[in-house]
């Protein structure tokens, strides 16, 4: 036995002397040289990040690359937690006339998330309690993107305006029951597109949220006659509830910014109360007329989100990074732009295991480049602003695995003679 131990010791010494250290490579992947922005941990400087088994293993100013099987040189880039988009529509399918529910207008998540640094996407009420199981089996269970959801108060979900006007299909108890049944996937209750004069749909939505101990997300407007936005904020919604499309300007809804370009006093009061103002860009819900005066007065959204669907991605919205770039060029510091796209929304949906790169957290990571130049950014009214900064996603990791690599920074260089390897 002692003889075998001596042999092992000699072999170990020979390996070390030969410079072979693979046995000591404790990390699967190491990202070096990037500027890390992690709002939860108050990090805003260059840090190396090591990953093992899909988990953040070490975050330090200097990690020896010999400790990792693969090292990525990210010098000059930014590393952030994977982005969290809390308003999108990904219940895609082929049912004709299904609007955003199992239809052509929604989008399969993996094709539209990783390329923009998004690792978690939240469907905003496409499914109701009657068809959430289909959504889960068809989309959530077959996506590499982490897909969470707000459950629509309408049992049939977003099947189009006539169906979404049916008060008889808005059941708080059954909605809460299904939300609890799928607690690993459902993060809140959604109300949208109702145009009647009643407060009943809102009251039932909040009731479902209370029964399931979840926040609600409200798409408010188009009511005939118009319902009071001040009442919604001050009397009906609870701290932590989410008001989406906050910088829209639509018929049948009081705007956040008034005709004189001032943020209304009750809007400031609502944000102070704890109402979450979600951007929810979409194809028609983000106007510079609203967002820029609000920004100039210091009123900012609590969360950036896309309202992703076929119409929005092909118009002014584009993707998460395009919206984040708009805010950079409107004067928001990069650190705040990242915060309202990562750690802040993680808290709003009660998934505080996400949105940060703490050691032991899941290795959902975005590596971003910040380009300087001349760029144009559009709103949904048909106006544009000029900008000098634009974010682009170089690399996305989901649970420690590379799922998007724009310029191959995670790959070895090709050399002549490798053709047959």
C-alpha positions as CSV (number, residue, x, y, z in Angstrom):
1,X,0.0,0.0,0.0
2,X,2.8,2.4,0.9
3,X,4.5,1.6,-2.4
4,X,1.3,2.6,-4.3
5,X,1.1,5.8,-2.4
6,X,4.7,6.7,-3.3
7,X,4.0,6.0,-6.9
8,X,0.9,8.3,-6.8
9,X,3.0,11.0,-5.2
10,X,5.7,10.7,-7.8
11,X,3.2,10.9,-10.6
12,X,1.6,14.0,-9.0
13,X,5.0,15.7,-8.8
14,X,5.8,14.9,-12.4
15,X,2.5,16.3,-13.5
16,X,3.1,19.5,-11.6
17,X,6.6,19.9,-13.0
18,X,5.2,19.4,-16.5
19,X,2.8,22.2,-16.0
20,X,-0.3,20.0,-16.3
21,X,-3.0,21.3,-14.0
22,X,-6.2,20.0,-15.4
23,X,-6.9,18.0,-12.3
24,X,-6.9,21.2,-10.3
25,X,-9.4,23.0,-12.6
26,X,-12.2,23.4,-10.1
27,X,-14.3,25.8,-12.3
28,X,-16.1,24.9,-15.5
29,X,-16.0,28.5,-16.8
30,X,-14.2,31.7,-15.9
31,X,-15.1,35.2,-17.2
32,X,-12.2,37.6,-16.8
33,X,-11.7,41.3,-17.2
34,X,-15.3,42.5,-17.5
35,X,-16.9,45.4,-15.5
36,X,-19.4,43.8,-13.2
37,X,-22.7,45.6,-12.4
38,X,-24.6,43.7,-9.6
39,X,-27.2,46.0,-7.9
40,X,-28.0,43.6,-5.1
41,X,-24.4,43.3,-4.0
42,X,-23.5,47.0,-4.8
43,X,-20.7,45.9,-7.2
44,X,-19.8,48.4,-10.0
45,X,-16.2,47.6,-11.0
46,X,-14.0,45.0,-12.7
47,X,-14.5,41.5,-11.3
48,X,-13.8,38.0,-12.5
49,X,-16.7,35.5,-12.3
50,X,-16.2,31.7,-12.0
51,X,-18.9,29.2,-12.6
52,X,-19.2,25.5,-11.6
53,X,-22.1,23.2,-12.1
54,X,-24.3,26.0,-13.3
55,X,-23.8,28.0,-10.2
56,X,-21.8,31.2,-9.4
57,X,-18.8,29.7,-7.6
58,X,-16.6,32.7,-7.0
59,X,-16.7,36.5,-7.7
60,X,-13.3,38.1,-7.1
61,X,-11.1,40.9,-8.4
62,X,-8.6,38.3,-9.7
63,X,-9.1,34.6,-10.3
64,X,-6.3,32.5,-11.7
65,X,-7.4,31.2,-15.2
66,X,-5.5,27.9,-14.5
67,X,-8.3,27.1,-12.1
68,X,-10.9,26.9,-14.9
69,X,-11.4,24.5,-17.8
70,X,-12.5,27.4,-20.1
71,X,-11.6,31.1,-19.7
72,X,-13.4,33.9,-21.5
73,X,-11.6,37.2,-22.0
74,X,-14.3,39.8,-21.6
75,X,-12.0,42.8,-21.3
76,X,-13.8,46.0,-22.1
77,X,-17.2,44.4,-21.7
78,X,-19.9,44.6,-19.0
79,X,-21.1,41.6,-17.1
80,X,-24.6,41.7,-15.5
81,X,-27.1,39.2,-14.1
82,X,-29.3,37.7,-16.9
83,X,-31.9,40.3,-17.7
84,X,-35.5,39.8,-16.5
85,X,-38.3,40.9,-18.8
86,X,-41.5,40.9,-16.7
87,X,-44.0,41.7,-19.5
88,X,-44.0,39.6,-22.6
89,X,-46.3,37.3,-24.6
90,X,-44.8,33.9,-25.3
91,X,-47.9,31.6,-25.4
92,X,-47.2,30.9,-29.0
93,X,-49.2,28.4,-31.1
94,X,-51.2,28.0,-34.3
95,X,-54.8,28.6,-33.3
96,X,-56.4,31.1,-35.7
97,X,-58.0,34.1,-34.1
98,X,-56.4,33.3,-30.7
99,X,-54.9,36.8,-30.3
100,X,-52.0,36.3,-27.8
101,X,-53.3,33.0,-26.5
102,X,-51.8,29.9,-28.2
103,X,-51.6,32.0,-31.4
104,X,-49.4,33.4,-34.1
105,X,-49.1,36.8,-32.4
106,X,-47.1,35.5,-29.4
107,X,-43.5,34.3,-29.8
108,X,-41.5,31.2,-28.8
109,X,-39.2,32.6,-26.1
110,X,-35.8,31.1,-26.9
111,X,-35.7,32.8,-30.3
112,X,-36.1,36.3,-28.8
113,X,-34.5,36.2,-25.3
114,X,-30.9,35.0,-25.2
115,X,-29.8,37.2,-28.1
116,X,-30.7,40.2,-26.0
117,X,-29.3,39.0,-22.7
118,X,-32.7,37.9,-21.3
119,X,-32.6,34.7,-19.3
120,X,-36.0,35.0,-17.5
121,X,-39.1,36.1,-19.3
122,X,-42.6,36.6,-17.7
123,X,-45.7,36.1,-19.8
124,X,-48.1,38.8,-18.9
125,X,-51.5,37.1,-18.8
126,X,-51.7,35.3,-22.2
127,X,-53.2,32.3,-20.4
128,X,-56.1,32.1,-18.0
129,X,-56.9,29.3,-15.5
130,X,-58.7,27.3,-18.2
131,X,-55.7,26.9,-20.5
132,X,-52.6,27.6,-18.3
133,X,-51.9,23.8,-18.3
134,X,-51.6,23.9,-22.1
135,X,-49.3,26.9,-21.9
136,X,-47.1,25.2,-19.4
137,X,-46.8,21.9,-21.3
138,X,-46.4,23.5,-24.7
139,X,-44.1,26.5,-23.9
140,X,-42.8,26.6,-20.4
141,X,-41.7,23.0,-20.2
142,X,-40.0,23.1,-23.6
143,X,-38.1,26.4,-23.3
144,X,-34.5,26.8,-22.3
145,X,-35.4,30.3,-21.2
146,X,-36.8,30.5,-17.7
147,X,-40.5,31.3,-18.4
148,X,-42.7,32.5,-15.6
149,X,-46.2,34.0,-15.9
150,X,-49.0,36.3,-14.7
151,X,-52.3,34.4,-14.9
152,X,-55.1,36.3,-16.6
153,X,-58.3,36.9,-14.5
154,X,-60.2,35.9,-17.6
155,X,-60.5,32.1,-17.6
156,X,-59.8,31.8,-21.3
157,X,-56.9,34.3,-21.2
158,X,-56.1,36.8,-24.0
159,X,-58.3,35.3,-26.7
160,X,-59.3,38.7,-28.1
161,X,-61.4,41.7,-27.1
162,X,-64.9,40.1,-27.1
163,X,-63.8,37.2,-24.9
164,X,-61.8,39.5,-22.6
165,X,-65.0,41.5,-21.9
166,X,-66.8,38.6,-20.4
167,X,-67.4,39.3,-16.7
168,X,-68.8,35.9,-16.3
169,X,-65.4,34.4,-17.0
170,X,-63.6,36.3,-14.3
171,X,-63.4,34.0,-11.3
172,X,-61.1,35.1,-8.5
173,X,-61.3,31.8,-6.6
174,X,-60.5,29.6,-9.5
175,X,-57.8,31.9,-10.7
176,X,-56.2,31.9,-7.3
177,X,-56.5,28.1,-7.1
178,X,-54.6,27.5,-10.3
179,X,-52.0,30.1,-9.3
180,X,-51.3,28.2,-6.2
181,X,-51.4,24.9,-8.1
182,X,-48.6,26.2,-10.4
183,X,-46.8,28.3,-7.8
184,X,-43.4,27.5,-9.3
185,X,-44.4,29.2,-12.5
186,X,-47.1,31.8,-11.7
187,X,-45.9,35.1,-10.2
188,X,-49.0,37.2,-10.3
189,X,-52.5,37.9,-11.7
190,X,-53.1,40.0,-14.8
191,X,-56.0,42.3,-15.9
192,X,-56.0,43.7,-19.4
193,X,-58.1,45.1,-22.2
194,X,-61.4,45.4,-20.3
195,X,-63.2,48.5,-21.6
196,X,-66.5,48.5,-19.6
197,X,-67.4,51.1,-16.9
198,X,-67.3,48.6,-14.0
199,X,-64.6,48.2,-11.4
200,X,-65.6,44.6,-10.9
201,X,-62.7,43.1,-13.1
202,X,-60.1,45.1,-11.1
203,X,-61.7,44.1,-7.8
204,X,-61.8,40.4,-8.8
205,X,-58.2,40.6,-9.9
206,X,-57.0,42.0,-6.6
207,X,-59.1,39.5,-4.8
208,X,-57.4,36.7,-6.7
209,X,-54.0,38.2,-5.9
210,X,-54.9,38.3,-2.2
211,X,-56.1,34.7,-2.2
212,X,-52.9,33.5,-3.9
213,X,-50.6,36.0,-2.0
214,X,-49.4,37.4,-5.3
215,X,-49.1,40.9,-6.9
216,X,-51.3,41.9,-9.7
217,X,-50.3,43.5,-13.0
218,X,-52.9,46.0,-14.4
219,X,-53.2,47.1,-18.0
220,X,-55.6,50.0,-17.5
221,X,-57.4,52.1,-20.0
222,X,-59.9,52.3,-22.8
223,X,-62.9,52.5,-20.4
224,X,-66.1,54.1,-21.5
225,X,-66.7,56.2,-19.5
226,X,-63.2,56.7,-18.3
227,X,-62.3,55.2,-14.9
228,X,-60.2,57.2,-12.4
229,X,-56.5,56.5,-12.5
230,X,-56.1,58.2,-9.2
231,X,-58.7,55.9,-7.6
232,X,-56.8,52.9,-9.1
233,X,-53.5,54.0,-7.5
234,X,-54.7,55.3,-4.2
235,X,-57.7,53.2,-3.3
236,X,-57.6,49.9,-5.3
237,X,-54.0,48.8,-5.8
238,X,-51.8,47.5,-3.0
239,X,-48.0,48.2,-2.4
240,X,-46.2,45.8,-4.8
241,X,-48.9,45.7,-7.4
242,X,-47.8,46.6,-10.9
243,X,-49.1,49.3,-13.2
244,X,-47.9,48.4,-16.7
245,X,-47.7,50.6,-19.9
246,X,-46.9,53.5,-17.6
247,X,-45.8,55.8,-20.3
248,X,-48.7,55.1,-22.7
249,X,-51.1,57.8,-23.8
250,X,-54.4,56.2,-24.8
251,X,-58.0,57.1,-25.1
252,X,-60.0,56.3,-22.0
253,X,-57.0,56.6,-19.6
254,X,-55.5,59.6,-17.8
255,X,-51.9,59.9,-18.6
256,X,-49.1,59.9,-16.0
257,X,-47.8,63.2,-17.4
258,X,-50.4,66.0,-17.8
259,X,-51.0,68.4,-20.7
260,X,-48.4,70.9,-19.2
261,X,-45.7,68.2,-19.2
262,X,-45.9,67.7,-15.4
263,X,-46.1,64.3,-13.6
264,X,-49.4,64.3,-11.8
265,X,-49.2,64.7,-8.0
266,X,-51.1,61.5,-7.3
267,X,-48.6,59.6,-9.5
268,X,-45.8,60.6,-7.3
269,X,-47.9,59.6,-4.3
270,X,-48.6,56.2,-5.9
271,X,-44.9,55.4,-6.5
272,X,-44.1,56.4,-3.0
273,X,-46.9,54.2,-1.7
274,X,-45.2,51.2,-3.5
275,X,-47.0,50.9,-6.7
276,X,-44.6,49.4,-9.3
277,X,-44.5,51.4,-12.6
278,X,-43.6,49.0,-15.4
279,X,-42.6,50.3,-18.7
280,X,-44.3,47.6,-20.9
281,X,-43.1,49.2,-24.2
282,X,-45.2,47.2,-26.7
283,X,-46.3,48.4,-30.1
284,X,-48.3,51.3,-28.8
285,X,-47.5,52.0,-25.2
286,X,-44.3,54.0,-24.9
287,X,-44.3,57.7,-25.9
288,X,-41.3,60.1,-25.6
289,X,-44.1,62.7,-24.9
290,X,-44.6,61.0,-21.6
291,X,-41.3,59.3,-20.8
292,X,-38.9,62.2,-21.4
293,X,-40.7,64.9,-19.3
294,X,-41.1,62.3,-16.6
295,X,-37.4,61.5,-16.7
296,X,-36.5,65.2,-16.6
297,X,-38.5,65.5,-13.4
298,X,-36.9,62.5,-11.8
299,X,-39.8,60.1,-12.3
300,X,-38.5,56.8,-13.6
301,X,-40.0,53.4,-14.2
302,X,-39.4,50.8,-11.6
303,X,-39.0,48.1,-14.3
304,X,-38.1,48.0,-17.9
305,X,-40.0,45.4,-19.9
306,X,-40.8,44.8,-23.6
307,X,-44.4,43.6,-24.0
308,X,-42.9,41.3,-26.6
309,X,-45.0,40.1,-29.4
310,X,-44.8,40.1,-33.2
311,X,-46.1,43.6,-33.7
312,X,-43.9,45.2,-31.0
313,X,-40.6,43.6,-31.9
314,X,-40.9,44.8,-35.5
315,X,-41.7,48.4,-34.5
316,X,-40.2,50.8,-32.1
317,X,-39.6,48.3,-29.3
318,X,-37.1,45.9,-30.8
319,X,-35.9,44.2,-27.6
320,X,-34.8,44.7,-24.0
321,X,-31.4,46.2,-24.9
322,X,-33.0,48.7,-27.3
323,X,-35.2,50.0,-24.5
324,X,-32.3,50.0,-22.0
325,X,-30.3,52.0,-24.6
326,X,-33.1,54.5,-24.9
327,X,-32.9,55.2,-21.2
328,X,-29.1,55.5,-21.3
329,X,-29.5,58.2,-24.0
330,X,-32.3,59.9,-22.0
331,X,-29.9,60.3,-19.1
332,X,-30.3,57.3,-16.8
333,X,-27.0,56.0,-15.5
334,X,-26.0,52.5,-16.7
335,X,-26.0,51.2,-13.2
336,X,-29.7,52.2,-12.8
337,X,-30.7,50.8,-16.2
338,X,-29.2,47.5,-15.2
339,X,-30.9,47.6,-11.8
340,X,-34.4,48.0,-13.2
341,X,-33.8,45.2,-15.7
342,X,-32.4,42.6,-13.2
343,X,-32.5,42.8,-9.4
344,X,-35.5,45.2,-9.1
345,X,-37.9,43.1,-11.2
346,X,-36.7,39.9,-9.5
347,X,-38.0,41.4,-6.2
348,X,-41.3,42.5,-7.8
349,X,-42.1,39.0,-8.9
350,X,-40.9,37.5,-5.6
351,X,-38.1,35.6,-7.1
352,X,-35.2,37.0,-5.2
353,X,-33.0,34.0,-6.1
354,X,-32.7,35.8,-9.5
355,X,-31.2,39.1,-10.7
356,X,-27.8,38.9,-9.0
357,X,-24.5,37.1,-9.2
358,X,-24.0,36.2,-5.5
359,X,-21.8,33.2,-4.9
360,X,-24.2,30.2,-4.8
361,X,-26.8,31.8,-7.2
362,X,-27.7,30.4,-10.5
363,X,-25.3,31.4,-13.3
364,X,-27.7,33.3,-15.5
365,X,-25.4,35.9,-17.0
366,X,-25.4,38.6,-19.7
367,X,-22.1,40.0,-21.1
368,X,-22.8,43.3,-22.8
369,X,-20.9,45.7,-25.0
370,X,-21.6,49.4,-24.9
371,X,-21.0,51.0,-28.4
372,X,-20.4,54.7,-29.0
373,X,-21.6,56.2,-32.2
374,X,-24.7,57.8,-33.8
375,X,-27.9,55.8,-33.2
376,X,-31.7,56.5,-33.5
377,X,-34.3,55.2,-31.1
378,X,-38.0,55.1,-31.8
379,X,-41.1,55.4,-29.7
380,X,-44.6,54.0,-30.5
381,X,-46.0,57.3,-31.7
382,X,-43.6,57.6,-34.6
383,X,-41.0,59.9,-33.1
384,X,-37.3,59.2,-32.6
385,X,-34.4,60.5,-30.6
386,X,-30.8,60.5,-31.4
387,X,-28.3,58.8,-29.2
388,X,-24.6,58.2,-28.8
389,X,-24.7,54.9,-26.8
390,X,-26.1,51.5,-27.6
391,X,-26.0,48.2,-25.7
392,X,-25.5,44.9,-27.5
393,X,-25.3,41.4,-26.1
394,X,-22.0,39.6,-26.7
395,X,-22.7,36.5,-24.6
396,X,-25.5,34.9,-22.6
397,X,-25.2,32.1,-20.1
398,X,-28.2,30.2,-18.8
399,X,-27.4,28.0,-15.8
400,X,-23.8,28.3,-16.7
401,X,-24.1,27.2,-20.3
402,X,-23.4,29.4,-23.2
403,X,-26.7,29.9,-25.1
404,X,-25.7,33.0,-27.1
405,X,-22.3,34.0,-28.3
406,X,-22.4,36.9,-30.9
407,X,-18.7,37.0,-31.8
408,X,-17.5,33.6,-30.5
409,X,-15.7,34.9,-27.4
410,X,-16.2,31.6,-25.6
411,X,-14.7,29.6,-28.5
412,X,-11.1,28.7,-29.3
413,X,-9.5,30.2,-32.4
414,X,-9.6,28.2,-35.6
415,X,-6.2,27.2,-36.9
416,X,-5.2,25.5,-40.2
417,X,-4.8,21.8,-39.6
418,X,-7.9,21.6,-37.4
419,X,-10.2,20.5,-40.2
420,X,-10.4,16.9,-39.2
421,X,-10.6,17.4,-35.5
